[in-house]
């Protein structure tokens, strides 16, 4: 019989929903863009989410800024996205498992292939 000494978990889409992080980041970017314009935060947010769902993350900020005619420095938007305080939570079953393992003598580790600042 093999004894388990440690449990290692992937972060994105294992412990929490990565799409929640994306939406949280888009909310931060929408707030930033709203401060540069007269547009409503919710409208900008919905446009960001719509563009992401339609075409992926690649050019979301460029496309939405062009649609709204907002002159924004795209690297600043990327920074706002990457450095925002995320509004995310663990999946319910992940929380239960981690709580259970906390009481054991097992080591717990996390791995990720995501950008280090965002992780």
N, C-alpha and C positions, 0 to 999 in steps of 0.2 A: 504494500500500500504506500502511495506517495503522500507525504505530509506537506500541506500547504503552509509556507512560511510568510507569504505576502500576497496581496491582491493588488493588481495594477489596473487602472481604469483609464480609458480614453476620455478626454474632457468633452469635446463637442459631440452632441447627439448621443452621448452615452449617459452622462450625468445631468446634462441640461440640453434644452432644445436650441441648437445654433440659430435657428430662425428668430427666436426671441431676442438673441443678442443683436442680430441684424436690424430688427425692428426698433430696438432700443437705440441703436446707433443712428438710425434714420431719424428718430425723434430728436436726438441731439443736433443733428445736421439741420433739421427743419427749424429748430429754435434759432440756430445760428443764422440761417438764411432769412428768417422772419425779421431778425434784428437789422438786416441790411436792406429790407424792403418793406413794402406796405402789405405784403401778403400774409394771410392767416397761417399760423403754424400747422393747423390740422390740414389745410389744403395742400401745403407743401409736403407734409408727411405722406398724405394719400398719393400724391404724384410720385414721390420717391418709391413707395411700396409698389405702386402700379408698374412703374418702369422696371423695377427689379424683377417682378413676377413675369413681365412680358419678355425681357431681354437679358436677364442676369445682372450681376453687380458691376460689370466692366465699366460702363460709361454712365451710370445712373446720375451722378452729380452733374456731369457735363450736359446731359440731355435735359434734365429738369431746369437747370440754370438757363439754358438756351430757351426752353419753352416759356419760362417766366421773365426772360430778358433781365436776369439778375447778373451783374458783373461780379463774380466771386472768384477768389483765388482757390482753385481746386485743391491744391495741397493743404490749404487751411481747412477745407471741408473734410479731407481725409484725416487730418489731425484731430478734428472735432469728433469724428467717428471713432477713431482708434483710442482716443484718450477719454472718452466719456465714461461716466460711472454707470455701468450697465444695470438695467432693471430686468433681472433674470432670476430664476429660482431652479433648484434641482428638481428633476422629475421626482414624483412622489415615491416610486419604488426605489429610486437611487438613494433618496434620503433615508428610507427605512433600512436599506442594506448597510449604508455607511454608519447609521446609528447602531445597528446590530454589531458590526465589525469593530466599532469603537470600544466595545466592552471586551473584546478578545485580545489575545496576545499577538495578533497578526499585524504585520506592517501593511500600510496602505500607501500606494503611489499613484500618481497621475501622469499620463503622457499626453502630448498633443503635438500636432503638426501645424498648429496655428501660429500667427504672428505673436512674438513674445510679449509685446506691449499690450496686446488685446487679451492675452491669456492671464 
